[in-house]
Amino acid sequence: MTGAAAGSAGMPSAPGASSTGAAPVPQRLTLVLPSTAEFDSRTYRIASAAAARGHTVTVLARRKPGLPAVGRHPAGYTILRVPFAAIDGLPMPRLVYGARVGVRRLHAWRTGSPYRPPTAPGHVAAAGSPPPAAVGEVASPATAPAATHVQGTSPAASQATTPGQPAHRASLPRRAAAGVVRRLAIPLTIRSQGRWSRAVAPPADLYHGMAYMGIPIALGLAKRDHARVVYDARDIYMDAANLARMTGPMRTFLARAERGWARGADRVVTVNRPYAEVMADRFGVPLPLIVLNCSYRFDPPEPRPRRLHEALGLDEATRVVLYQGGFSRDRGIEELIEAIPSVPGAVLALLGYGVLEEQLRAAAAASLGRVHVLPAVAPTELLAWVASADVVAMPIQPTTLNHRLTTPNKLFEAMAAGVPVVASDLPGMAPIVRETGCGLVCDPGDPAAIAAALREILSASPAELDAYRRRSRAAAHGTYNWETQVAILFEEYGRLTGRPW
């Protein structure tokens, strides 16, 4: 993505005065993520904005094959990726690994089957040394990543039987042991990533812990460096994804742990007012700072880009309904697939990655050309792709408190790109859609209602469509933009460290 002005290109503006009027004082910021950092737009925006102001920024993320252990992002910050595994979080990992080797060798000897060595935990494979300094520039990824353990999912899921391989039933002791590991996977994975992070993380003045699996690592590093800590709670995690379905002692343990982590941080930050009110009550902390997850100001090129048409080989008259983001349940993707046949002259483009990708590709293959799946793109490229859509759809399902109150990134990205939206009539997003006039809201659980809203926008006159786009861009340039939001965040950073950011 290129442009005459930094803001128009979706990139941070040049360093300048802080929101208080004082020039930024160079400081050290480390952001801790429970992901690979490839497609985390909020992390990218914070890191790039801080680097543009002259700060030294490090992103501590998770290792994935094919990505450098140490990388330099073109926006001016460093990414360090460390190994992580639930088994590696157990006490004395080398002893545990040795025991697993012994059990597998005994099993192979008794059954006459081939010996299958267990995967060595990071501390065993590397004999306790830091990750190799495989330095490389972080390029803009063109393909979707493999499944990455981020929030509320079990790392054991990544070790499921590969399709096409014969499944075999493990022995009762092994199944029992696997069950224990699955239940302990979250705390063990946190401990594993924390160990490696302590080994490689440079000192920092401020740590920004992303999500409930990033904040405990940030707290540990801040204690080491006598630094300040921000907890960025971007979801109501105990009511999101798999954690919303979890019951029993582990859920109670994690809820209490998150409350303790939030109280241990110097400031809790979240992404909208409804989330902030829930968190203040649950955590027993002051109302969290609200930093909306907006995009940089962006001026779509004229004529509008047609990247989706080009990538999919569509004729110019075909209208494109875009869903972009994570391929996971309750995001309304299934409802969109059911709705699109009732929208004449339109196709549905699914741009992203996630656990449903294989299922969505199968649905696309059976859709007679009405549904298409495209790989995720880097945050620096995303708005140009969004701007090439005719409407952006986000019929998130009200299945959890987290979803009912969510204000998704894709809403602000569509506004920045000047594309009308069809969104769920839910408390987190409907007020913004109505206030700005950037699109329509509908019942997200009713594919017929979703199709009707899509048809209403796509059948609008050129003047009406232009009005949608002008209202969207005006709201994005005036209020809902990252330049405004990052000033709020950096002012809080300055309060915490005592020096302007």
Helices and strands as residue ranges (DSSP letters): E 28-32, H 41-52, E 56-62, E 70-72, E 78-82, G 87-89, H 93-111, H 122-125, E 135-137, G 155-159, H 172-200, E 206-210, H 215-225, E 228-232, G 237-239, H 241-245, H 249-264, E 267-270, H 273-283, E 289-290, H 307-312, E 319-326, H 333-339, G 340-342, E 346-353, H 357-365, E 371-375, H 379-387, E 391-394, H 401-405, H 409-417, E 421-424, H 430-436, E 439-442, H 447-458, H 462-478, H 482-497
